[in-house]
Amino acid sequence: MKQFFKKITGLDKEEQRIAEEKARVEEESMQVLKKKDPKAYATKRKEPWVSVLDVKVNKDNVRNGFFEMDWNEYFIKDLKKAGYGEDGDIDEEIVDRWFRDIVYNMLQEEGIDPADRSAGYINVTSIDKGKAEVS
């Protein structure tokens, strides 16, 4: 009966128009968010996200420097699924394990044995939840 009433009064079409307008506004909002804050965009979509925010090199010794990275909770979840950490591990340590793998894989692709290379150490400093400085 309720649907019949909506149909004869035209409320069904108005509800559909409102729903379509709401979806359009939401899509426009997401596109603005994607440009202004990619991390928030990915997080809202429950997608993993990671980014290198900054790279600094020590001008006195180019072998030293750091990367400032940012990520969301879904990136950490993916890293845990891939074996880089477990519940209870500090996010920065999980990202550090992944980052080391990336670096070692790049060295191996260049024909450099990471075991023979004096890589020094990697220092991870937590800046904020979801952000760390890797040097």
Secondary structure by P-SEA (a helix, b strand, c coil): caaaaaaaaaaaaaaaaaaaaaaaaaaaaaaaaaaccaaaaaaaacbbbbbbccccccccccccbbbbbbbcaaaaaaaaaaccccccccaaaaaaaaaaaaaaaaaaaaccccccccccbbbbbbccccbbbcc
